[in-house]
Structure formats: C-alpha cells, structure tokens
Amino acid sequence: MELSHAEIEQLYSEASVSAYRPEAVLAQLADGSYIPALCFNLVVPPAPDEANSDYAGKLRDLARRLNLPQGYVEGIR
C-alpha cells in the first residue's frame, strides 16, 4: 500500500491508533529484493483492560497467513 505522509498522519491521528509509532524497516519482496517501508508499532503495550483481543486475534491470523516468525505472532496481544 502506498500512502502520502499526509494520508499517514490522517490515518494515525484517529484515537484508536494514535499511540502507534512509525519505524523504518526494509520489506523483503517475493523476488528477494527489498524496499523501504514504515511499520507502525505500539511502543507501550496497552493495559489489560485496554487491550482489544478481537483486533489482536485478527492481526495474529494475518501474521500466520503471511508466515511471519512464530515468536512475533505469539507476541501479538
């Protein structure tokens, strides 16, 4: 997905995702090449009463389908 900086700012200004912070990463493509990308992560995990287990479950399912490392998948809460 390609977004402009303005679109990213608008998307992550929503209260439900405003605590996520961008990290620069290199994404490996199917052909083995790499491209720069932004990955948005929670710096501070939510308190137990703030966690969204439905969202986390969907994210874990996606991570499994993408064959992401098992340790990463298990860390999604």
C-alpha positions in Angstrom: 0.0 0.0 0.0 1.3 3.4 -0.8 0.2 6.4 1.2 1.4 10.0 1.3 2.7 11.5 4.5 -0.5 13.5 4.8 -2.6 10.3 4.5 -0.5 8.5 7.1 -0.8 11.4 9.5 -4.6 11.5 9.0 -4.9 7.7 9.4 -2.8 7.6 12.6 -4.5 10.6 14.1 -7.5 8.5 15.0 -7.8 8.0 18.8 -7.8 4.2 18.4 -4.4 4.1 16.8 -2.7 7.3 17.9 -0.4 5.5 20.3 1.3 3.6 17.4 4.6 5.0 16.2 6.3 4.5 12.8 9.5 2.6 12.5 11.5 2.4 9.2 12.0 -1.1 8.0 13.2 -3.0 4.9 10.4 -5.2 3.5 11.6 -8.2 1.5 9.5 -8.9 -1.6 8.7 -12.3 -3.1 11.6 -11.9 -5.6 14.1 -11.4 -2.8 14.6 -7.7 -3.3 14.0 -5.2 -0.5 12.1 -1.9 -0.4 11.9 0.7 2.4 8.7 0.8 4.4 7.1 2.1 7.5 5.9 -0.2 10.2 3.6 1.1 12.9 4.1 -0.4 16.4 2.8 0.2 19.9 5.7 1.5 22.0 3.9 0.8 25.2 1.6 -2.2 25.3 -2.0 -1.5 26.4 -3.1 -2.2 30.0 -5.1 -5.5 30.2 -8.4 -3.6 30.4 -7.4 -1.5 27.3 -6.4 -4.5 25.1 -8.5 -5.2 22.0 -8.5 -9.0 21.9 -10.6 -9.2 18.8 -8.2 -6.9 16.8 -5.2 -8.8 18.2 -6.7 -12.1 17.1 -7.3 -10.9 13.6 -3.7 -9.5 13.5 -2.3 -12.9 14.7 -4.3 -14.7 12.0 -2.9 -12.4 9.3 0.6 -12.8 10.6 0.2 -16.6 10.5 -1.1 -16.4 6.9 1.9 -14.3 6.0 4.2 -16.9 7.5 5.7 -14.3 9.9 8.0 -15.8 12.6 6.2 -17.7 15.3 7.7 -15.7 18.1 6.4 -12.5 16.5 2.9 -14.0 16.1 2.8 -15.1 19.7 3.8 -11.6 20.8 0.7 -10.0 19.3 -1.7 -9.4 22.2 
